[in-house]
Amino acid sequence: MTNDNPNIAELGGHCNELTAWQVLKEVSEALIHEGLRPIDPYCIEISDDVHFSFGAKLANQEGFDAPEIAENQLTESGVVWSLGATVFFIVTGRQVMNDRGGKGQKESSKLPYMRSEWPELSELVQQCLQFNPVRRPSLQQVHGKALQHYQRCMDEVRKGPKFKTVGKTSQADADLAGQELAFWPESMQKPMSHR
């Protein structure tokens, strides 16, 4: 029997914020409860009910190991680095450090920033990718932030998209004519009456 579940590497460059938080939440939880293991986007599967878990494939893709990792050395801080590199990959479609991963990172390397629209996610990934292992968050801290922001994103999805109103409109005008939405390319004007 073969396992046909796709892995999260297939999301590379097409992952939205909610999904990235869900990956962080579910993978960090699995690492906390099931124990540490090497990770990369190719060993994390997407189930039919859209959950993320470790598949049968072992992590062996280059570029997802922390800079300090030596052969057969597994630490929580190293796994946190790999988790950050994995999320960076699924969001951007690129490996960190110009596609060199941990081998390409130096103490002076600039930490990548994913997206300005997602500051909490981008900053957490930066913290995970710190060169110095003691500066990285713990798996428990990653899981706590992921839970919080996953819930925030779910609440935003339930509420629907946000639209900014432009200009000042009285409630009566808004009820009669509808508010002008910021995404509309031209300004909306009431039709002129002809005499």
C-alpha positions in Angstrom: 0.0 0.0 0.0 1.5 3.4 -1.0 0.9 6.6 0.8 -0.4 9.2 -1.7 -0.6 12.2 0.7 1.3 15.2 -0.7 4.0 16.9 1.4 4.1 20.5 2.3 7.0 21.2 -0.2 4.3 21.3 -2.8 3.0 24.5 -1.2 6.3 26.2 -1.9 5.7 29.8 -2.7 1.9 29.4 -2.5 1.2 29.2 1.2 -1.1 31.7 2.9 -0.7 33.0 6.4 -3.3 30.8 8.0 -1.8 27.6 6.6 1.7 28.7 7.7 0.5 29.2 11.3 -1.3 25.8 11.1 1.9 24.1 10.0 3.8 25.8 12.9 1.1 24.8 15.4 0.7 21.2 14.4 4.3 20.4 13.7 5.6 22.0 16.9 2.9 20.1 18.8 4.0 16.8 17.2 7.7 17.5 18.0 6.8 18.4 21.7 4.7 15.2 22.2 6.4 12.7 19.9 10.0 13.8 20.4 12.6 15.6 18.3 13.3 14.5 14.8 15.0 16.1 11.8 12.5 18.0 9.6 12.2 19.5 6.2 9.1 20.3 4.0 9.4 16.9 2.3 8.8 14.8 5.4 5.6 16.7 6.5 2.5 15.4 4.9 -0.9 17.0 4.2 -3.7 14.7 5.2 -7.0 14.5 3.4 -8.7 16.5 6.2 -6.0 19.2 5.8 -3.8 18.5 8.8 0.0 18.3 8.9 1.9 15.4 10.3 5.1 13.5 9.7 4.9 10.9 7.0 7.0 7.8 6.4 9.6 9.7 4.5 12.6 10.8 6.6 14.0 14.3 6.4 17.1 14.3 4.2 16.8 17.4 2.0 19.8 19.6 2.1 19.4 23.2 3.3 17.1 22.6 6.2 19.7 21.8 8.9 20.8 24.5 11.4 24.3 26.0 10.9 25.7 24.2 14.0 24.3 20.8 13.2 26.9 18.1 12.7 26.2 14.5 11.6 23.6 12.7 13.8 23.3 15.7 16.2 19.7 16.6 17.1 18.9 19.4 19.5 15.7 21.4 20.2 17.3 24.6 18.9 18.4 22.9 15.7 14.9 21.5 15.1 13.5 25.0 15.7 15.9 26.4 13.1 14.7 23.6 10.6 11.1 24.5 11.4 11.7 28.2 10.6 13.5 27.2 7.4 10.6 24.9 6.4 8.0 27.7 6.9 10.2 30.1 5.0 10.3 27.6 2.1 6.6 27.0 1.9 5.8 30.7 2.1 8.4 32.0 -0.4 9.3 28.9 -2.5 13.0 29.5 -1.7 15.5 28.1 0.8 17.0 30.5 3.3 20.5 31.9 2.9 20.4 32.1 -0.9 19.3 28.5 -1.2 22.3 27.2 0.9 20.4 26.8 4.2 22.3 26.5 7.4 25.6 25.8 5.6 25.4 29.2 4.1 24.6 31.1 7.3 27.3 33.0 9.2 27.0 35.0 12.4 27.0 38.1 10.3 24.3 36.9 7.8 21.3 39.0 7.5 18.1 37.2 8.6 15.5 36.9 5.9 12.1 38.6 6.3 9.2 37.0 4.5 6.4 39.4 4.1 5.6 42.8 5.6 1.9 42.1 5.6 2.6 39.2 8.0 4.9 40.8 10.6 4.2 38.3 13.5 4.9 35.3 11.2 7.9 36.9 9.6 9.4 37.9 12.9 8.9 34.5 14.5 10.6 32.8 11.5 13.5 35.3 11.9 13.8 34.3 15.6 13.8 30.6 14.6 16.6 31.3 12.1 19.0 33.1 14.6 22.5 31.9 14.0 23.2 31.6 17.8 21.1 28.6 19.1 20.5 30.3 22.5 18.7 33.2 20.8 16.1 30.9 19.2 12.7 30.3 20.8 11.8 27.0 22.4 9.4 24.6 20.7 6.9 25.5 23.4 7.2 29.2 22.6 6.8 28.6 18.9 3.7 26.5 19.6 2.2 29.2 21.9 2.6 31.9 19.3 1.4 29.6 16.5 -1.8 28.8 18.5 -2.5 32.5 19.2 -2.0 33.6 15.6 -3.7 30.6 14.0 -6.8 31.5 16.1 -6.5 35.2 15.1 -6.4 34.2 11.4 -9.3 31.9 11.8 -11.3 34.7 13.4 -10.4 37.0 10.5 -11.5 34.4 8.0 -14.9 34.0 9.8 -15.4 37.8 9.8 -14.6 38.1 6.1 -12.3 40.5 4.3 -11.7 44.0 5.6 -12.5 47.0 3.5 -11.4 50.5 4.3 -13.8 53.3 3.7 -12.5 56.4 2.0 -13.6 59.9 3.1 -16.2 60.8 5.6 -19.7 59.5 4.9 -22.7 60.1 7.1 -24.6 56.9 8.1 -27.6 58.1 6.1 -25.5 58.5 2.9 -23.8 55.1 3.5 -27.2 53.4 3.9 -28.6 55.0 0.7 -25.6 55.0 -1.6 -23.2 52.5 -0.1 -19.8 53.4 1.0 -17.0 54.0 -1.4 -14.5 51.2 -1.0 -10.7 51.8 -1.0 -10.1 49.0 -3.6 -12.3 50.7 -6.2 -10.1 52.4 -8.8 -12.3 55.4 -9.6 -14.1 57.6 -7.1 -17.8 56.9 -7.0 -20.1 59.9 -7.6 -23.8 60.2 -7.4 -25.4 60.7 -10.9 -26.3 64.2 -11.8 -30.0 64.9 -12.2 -31.1 66.4 -15.5 -33.7 69.2 -15.5 
